[in-house]
Amino acid sequence: MQHVQVTSAEVAGTGVVLVPVGSTEQHGPHLPLGTDTLVATAVADTLAARLASDVAGGCWVAPPVAYGSSGEHQSFPGTLSVGTDVLRTVLVELVRSARTWCDRVVLVNGHGGNLEAVRGAVEQMTYEGHRVDWVPCAVAGADAHAGRTETSLMLHLHPDAVRPALAEPGCTTPVRDLLPALRAGGVAAVSPNGVLGDPTGASAAEGERLLAAMVDGALARLAVVA
């Protein structure tokens, strides 16, 4: 059942609420603006299915937070960013609200630019005594943005939303070496097409493996902090 179609009675007594935290931002010429949100939602949905039998009250995936901190992409049309401070406040209020009727909240973060807000919200909510954690949609060896990793994931999850004919390499320099330029001028300063990586060779089969690895990593992280 879709997130917005459940009733109050159907989520009463939920043990864990998973909140996908994504973004609306450019993802090169070939991927949709909602890529991070779609990936975070898929990870959350799969996590919920994996956790359901082990969690008293089961799991519910909340509607995603689709606006994040994406100022580094603001030079590209379609990007809608609310910034770190606003995102942190939204997440704090969402956790406070959810915790009035659920036992635990897990933020499933799909965008690196959200990290400061997500970590800050979890730190504050933990200090206030709430059961709250966060997990990244991350996998070892992933490229940075709109490259092979995200393109493979989207070919697996939403192939109709991918424009393969428009896929092209972007800047492949390691992000750590790009940080000064990124901070000064955003993604456009280092990659005119908005891609940080190379989508060449992306496939749905690889995307399926990447999604499984992301979920396994998230489960391992949750086991550590349980």
C-alpha positions in Angstrom: 0.0 0.0 0.0 1.3 3.4 -0.9 2.6 5.6 1.9 -0.2 8.2 1.6 -3.0 5.7 1.4 -2.7 4.0 4.8 -5.1 5.0 7.6 -4.3 6.1 11.1 -5.6 2.8 12.5 -3.3 0.8 10.1 -0.1 2.4 11.5 -1.2 2.4 15.1 1.4 0.6 17.3 4.1 0.7 14.6 7.5 -0.3 16.0 9.8 1.5 13.6 9.0 4.4 11.2 11.5 4.7 8.4 11.7 8.2 6.8 13.4 8.4 3.4 15.3 11.7 3.1 16.2 12.7 -0.4 16.5 15.7 -2.6 15.2 17.4 -5.7 18.2 18.3 -7.7 19.9 17.9 -11.1 21.3 14.5 -11.9 23.0 15.2 -15.2 21.1 15.1 -18.6 20.0 11.5 -18.2 18.6 11.0 -14.6 15.5 12.6 -13.0 15.5 15.3 -10.4 14.1 12.9 -7.8 16.9 10.3 -8.1 18.0 10.6 -4.5 14.5 10.5 -3.2 13.6 7.4 -5.3 16.7 5.6 -4.2 16.2 6.4 -0.5 12.6 5.3 -0.7 13.6 2.0 -2.3 16.2 1.4 0.4 13.6 2.2 3.1 11.0 -0.1 1.5 13.4 -3.0 1.4 14.6 -2.3 4.9 11.1 -2.3 6.2 10.4 -5.7 4.5 13.6 -7.2 6.0 13.0 -5.8 9.5 9.2 -6.4 9.7 9.4 -9.9 11.2 11.9 -8.9 13.9 10.3 -5.7 15.0 7.4 -5.7 17.4 4.6 -3.7 15.8 6.3 -3.9 12.4 7.7 -1.2 10.2 6.1 1.7 8.2 7.8 3.7 5.5 6.7 7.4 5.8 6.3 9.6 2.7 9.7 10.8 1.7 11.3 14.2 2.5 11.9 15.2 -1.1 13.6 18.6 -0.5 17.1 18.6 0.9 20.2 20.6 1.2 21.3 20.9 -2.5 22.9 24.3 -2.8 25.9 22.9 -4.6 23.5 22.1 -7.5 21.7 25.4 -7.6 23.3 26.5 -10.9 21.2 23.8 -12.7 17.5 24.2 -13.5 15.1 22.0 -11.5 17.1 22.1 -8.3 14.9 22.9 -5.3 16.9 23.2 -2.1 15.8 24.2 1.4 19.3 24.2 3.0 20.8 22.6 6.0 19.1 24.6 8.8 15.6 24.2 7.4 16.1 20.5 6.7 17.4 19.9 10.2 14.4 21.6 11.7 12.0 19.6 9.5 13.7 16.3 10.6 13.6 17.3 14.3 9.9 18.1 14.1 9.1 14.9 12.2 10.9 12.8 14.7 9.2 14.5 17.6 5.8 14.0 15.9 6.4 10.3 15.0 7.7 9.4 18.4 4.3 10.2 20.0 3.0 7.0 18.4 6.0 4.9 17.4 8.9 3.3 19.3 11.7 4.3 17.0 12.5 6.4 13.9 15.1 5.7 11.3 16.1 8.4 8.8 17.2 6.8 5.5 19.4 9.4 3.8 19.9 9.4 0.1 21.8 12.6 -0.5 25.3 13.5 0.7 24.5 17.2 1.0 22.0 16.3 3.8 24.5 14.8 6.1 25.0 17.8 8.4 21.3 18.2 8.8 20.6 14.5 9.4 23.4 14.1 11.9 22.4 17.2 13.7 18.8 16.2 13.9 19.7 12.7 15.2 22.1 14.2 17.8 19.5 16.6 19.1 16.7 14.0 19.2 18.9 11.5 21.0 19.8 14.2 23.5 16.1 14.8 24.1 15.7 11.1 24.8 14.2 9.8 21.6 15.0 6.5 19.9 16.2 7.7 16.5 18.9 6.6 14.1 20.0 7.2 10.6 21.5 5.1 7.8 23.1 6.2 4.5 22.2 4.9 1.1 25.9 4.1 0.5 28.0 1.4 -1.0 31.8 0.9 -1.2 33.3 2.1 -4.5 30.4 4.3 -5.5 31.1 7.3 -7.7 29.9 10.7 -6.5 26.9 11.9 -8.5 24.9 10.7 -11.6 27.6 8.3 -12.6 27.6 4.5 -12.9 26.3 3.9 -9.4 23.2 6.0 -9.5 22.5 5.2 -13.2 22.6 1.5 -12.4 20.3 1.9 -9.4 17.8 3.8 -11.5 17.9 1.3 -14.4 17.0 -1.3 -11.8 14.3 0.7 -9.9 12.8 3.1 -12.5 14.2 2.3 -16.0 11.5 4.4 -17.7 12.8 7.5 -15.9 16.4 7.1 -17.3 17.4 8.7 -20.7 20.3 6.3 -21.7 20.9 8.2 -25.0 21.7 11.3 -23.0 24.1 9.6 -20.6 27.7 11.0 -20.8 30.7 11.1 -18.6 31.3 14.1 -16.4 34.1 15.0 -14.1 35.8 11.8 -12.8 38.4 13.5 -10.5 38.0 12.2 -6.9 35.6 14.4 -4.9 38.2 15.0 -2.2 40.4 16.7 -4.8 37.5 18.8 -6.0 36.3 20.1 -2.6 37.9 23.6 -2.8 36.3 24.2 -6.2 33.0 22.7 -5.2 32.8 24.9 -2.1 33.6 28.0 -4.1 31.4 27.4 -7.2 29.3 24.3 -6.7 29.1 21.3 -9.1 28.8 23.6 -12.2 32.4 24.8 -11.5 33.8 21.4 -12.0 31.3 19.6 -14.3 29.3 21.5 -16.9 26.9 18.6 -17.4 26.4 18.1 -13.7 27.8 14.6 -13.6 30.6 13.6 -11.1 31.5 10.2 -12.5 30.9 8.1 -15.6 27.6 6.3 -16.3 29.2 4.2 -19.0 28.6 0.5 -18.3 25.7 1.0 -16.0 23.1 -1.8 -15.9 20.0 -2.9 -14.1 21.7 -6.0 -12.9 24.4 -3.9 -11.3 21.7 -1.7 -9.8 20.0 -4.7 -8.2 23.3 -5.7 -6.6 24.0 -2.2 -5.4 20.6 -1.9 -3.8 21.1 -5.2 -2.0 24.5 -4.0 -0.7 23.0 -0.7 0.5 20.3 -2.5 2.4 22.8 -5.0 3.9 24.9 -2.1 5.0 22.0 -0.3 6.6 20.9 -3.4 8.5 24.4 -3.9 9.8 24.5 -0.3 11.0 21.2 -0.6 12.7 22.3 -3.8 14.4 25.3 -1.9 15.8 23.2 0.9 17.2 20.2 -1.1 18.4 
